[in-house]
Amino acid sequence: MKNIHKNLLLVILTFNFCFYSLSYSQNIPTIQWQNTIGGSSFDFLYSAEQTTDGGYILVGYSYSNISGDKTENFIGSYGRSDYWIVKTDSSGNILWQNTIGGEYEEALTSIKQTTDGGYILGGFSQSNASGDKTENNYDTLCATFDYWIVKTDSLGNLILGHHHWWK
C-alpha cells in the first residue's frame, strides 16, 4: 500500500512539474534591449534605478582608466577603484558619466534620485581627503573603510560628500 501511495505521489508531482514547465515556458519575456558598458579593467555594477525622465542611473565602481565606454581616468593610485555613475536614456544609451574618488579604494553600492533631480550616493571609502573626497578617513592609516555619502546634481556633478566610520 505504501508503494502505491509513493508511486501516485510521484505521478502527481511529475504531472505538476511538466504542466508548470510548459505553462512557464510560454511566458518567457523577450529582451527589449541590452548594452555592455565598461572599460579595459574590472567594472562592477551594484545598483540600477529608473529615473524620473524614463532613463536609468547605474552605479558601481571601476578600476578602468579611459577606455571602452569609460571617459575619465580613475582618481587614486593605480589598481584602486572609484565610484562610477552612468546615466542612460530609456534605451540604454549613455548620456553622461562621472568618476568620483580619492587616493585609495572607493566602492559605490547604492543610489536614489532626490526631489531636486539630483542623486544621493552611498558606498564606502578607504581614502583620506584627496581627489574628490574632502574629509579624512577616521582611521588615518587608511586600513579600514568608512561610509562615504555623496550628493550630486542632475548631471552627476559632485555637490558635497560626508563619511562615517565603518569597521
C-alpha positions as CSV (number, residue, x, y, z in Angstrom):
1,M,0.0,0.0,0.0
2,K,2.9,2.4,0.8
3,N,4.4,1.8,-2.6
4,I,1.1,2.7,-4.3
5,H,0.9,6.0,-2.4
6,K,4.6,6.8,-3.3
7,N,4.0,6.0,-7.0
8,L,0.8,8.0,-7.1
9,L,2.6,10.9,-5.4
10,L,5.4,10.7,-7.9
11,V,3.0,10.7,-10.8
12,I,1.2,13.8,-9.4
13,L,4.4,15.7,-8.8
14,T,5.7,14.8,-12.3
15,F,2.5,15.9,-13.9
16,N,2.5,19.2,-11.9
17,F,6.1,19.8,-12.8
18,C,5.6,19.2,-16.5
19,F,2.4,21.3,-16.6
20,Y,4.1,24.2,-14.8
21,S,7.2,23.9,-17.0
22,L,5.0,24.0,-20.2
23,S,3.0,27.0,-19.0
24,Y,6.0,28.8,-17.8
25,S,8.0,28.4,-21.0
26,Q,5.2,30.1,-22.9
27,N,5.5,33.3,-20.8
28,I,9.3,33.9,-21.0
29,P,9.8,37.7,-21.5
30,T,11.7,38.8,-24.5
31,I,14.8,41.1,-24.2
32,Q,13.8,44.6,-25.2
33,W,17.4,45.9,-25.4
34,Q,20.8,45.3,-23.9
35,N,24.1,47.2,-23.6
36,T,27.5,46.2,-22.3
37,I,29.2,49.1,-20.5
38,G,32.7,49.1,-19.3
39,G,36.4,49.9,-19.7
40,S,39.6,47.8,-20.0
41,S,39.7,46.7,-16.4
42,F,37.2,45.5,-13.8
43,D,34.0,47.4,-13.6
44,F,31.2,46.4,-11.2
45,L,27.5,47.4,-11.3
46,Y,25.9,47.4,-7.9
47,S,22.6,49.2,-8.5
48,A,20.4,50.4,-11.3
49,E,17.3,52.6,-10.9
50,Q,14.9,54.1,-13.4
51,T,14.9,57.9,-13.2
52,T,12.0,60.3,-13.5
53,D,12.9,61.0,-17.1
54,G,12.4,57.3,-18.1
55,G,16.2,56.7,-18.3
56,Y,18.3,54.8,-15.9
57,I,21.1,55.6,-13.4
58,L,23.7,52.9,-13.0
59,V,26.2,52.9,-10.1
60,G,29.1,50.8,-9.0
61,Y,32.8,51.1,-9.1
62,S,35.5,50.9,-11.6
63,Y,39.2,50.1,-11.9
64,S,39.4,51.3,-15.5
65,N,41.1,54.3,-16.9
66,I,39.8,55.9,-20.1
67,S,38.9,53.0,-22.4
68,G,35.8,51.4,-23.9
69,D,32.9,53.4,-22.6
70,K,34.8,55.0,-19.7
71,T,35.6,58.6,-20.4
72,E,37.6,59.5,-17.2
73,N,40.7,58.0,-15.6
74,F,40.5,56.7,-12.1
75,I,41.4,59.3,-9.5
76,G,43.6,57.5,-7.0
77,S,46.6,55.2,-7.1
78,Y,46.9,52.6,-9.9
79,G,44.9,49.5,-9.2
80,R,42.4,51.2,-6.9
81,S,38.7,51.7,-7.6
82,D,36.5,54.8,-7.7
83,Y,32.7,55.4,-7.7
84,W,31.4,55.3,-11.3
85,I,28.0,56.7,-12.1
86,V,26.5,56.2,-15.6
87,K,23.2,57.8,-16.8
88,T,21.5,56.3,-19.8
89,D,18.4,57.1,-21.8
90,S,15.4,54.7,-21.8
91,S,17.2,52.6,-24.5
92,G,20.4,52.2,-22.5
93,N,22.5,54.7,-24.5
94,I,25.0,56.6,-22.3
95,L,24.1,60.2,-21.7
96,W,26.7,61.1,-19.2
97,Q,29.0,59.6,-16.6
98,N,31.2,60.6,-13.7
99,T,34.1,59.1,-11.8
100,I,34.3,60.2,-8.1
101,G,37.0,59.1,-5.7
102,G,40.0,59.7,-3.5
103,E,43.6,58.3,-3.3
104,Y,42.7,54.8,-2.3
105,E,39.7,52.4,-2.7
106,E,36.1,53.5,-3.1
107,A,33.1,51.4,-3.9
108,L,29.6,52.8,-4.7
109,T,26.8,50.5,-3.8
110,S,23.5,52.4,-3.8
111,I,21.8,55.5,-5.3
112,K,18.5,57.3,-5.0
113,Q,17.2,60.1,-7.1
114,T,16.4,63.1,-4.9
115,T,13.4,65.5,-5.3
116,D,15.6,68.2,-6.9
117,G,16.5,65.8,-9.7
118,G,20.0,65.1,-8.3
119,Y,21.2,61.9,-6.7
120,I,22.3,60.7,-3.3
121,L,25.1,58.1,-3.5
122,G,26.2,55.7,-0.8
123,G,29.2,53.4,-0.6
124,F,32.5,53.1,1.2
125,S,35.9,54.7,1.0
126,Q,39.4,53.9,2.3
127,S,40.8,57.3,1.3
128,N,41.8,60.4,3.3
129,A,40.9,63.8,1.9
130,S,42.2,63.6,-1.7
131,G,40.7,63.8,-5.2
132,D,37.0,64.4,-4.7
133,K,37.0,63.4,-1.0
134,T,37.1,66.4,1.4
135,E,37.3,64.6,4.7
136,N,39.9,62.2,6.2
137,N,39.1,58.6,6.9
138,Y,38.6,58.1,10.6
139,D,41.5,55.6,10.5
140,T,44.3,57.9,9.4
141,L,46.3,54.9,8.3
142,C,43.5,54.0,5.8
143,A,43.5,50.4,6.9
144,T,39.7,50.4,7.3
145,F,36.7,51.7,5.3
146,D,34.2,54.5,6.1
147,Y,30.8,55.1,4.7
148,W,31.0,57.8,2.1
149,I,27.8,59.7,1.2
150,V,27.9,61.9,-1.8
151,K,25.2,64.3,-3.2
152,T,25.3,65.2,-6.9
153,D,23.2,67.4,-9.2
154,S,21.1,66.0,-12.0
155,L,24.2,65.7,-14.3
156,G,26.2,63.7,-11.7
157,N,28.4,66.7,-10.6
158,L,29.6,66.5,-7.0
159,I,27.8,68.8,-4.6
160,L,29.0,67.5,-1.2
161,G,30.3,64.4,0.5
162,H,30.3,63.1,4.0
163,H,31.7,60.0,5.7
164,H,31.0,57.8,8.7
165,W,33.3,55.3,10.3
166,W,32.7,51.7,9.4
167,K,34.7,48.8,10.9
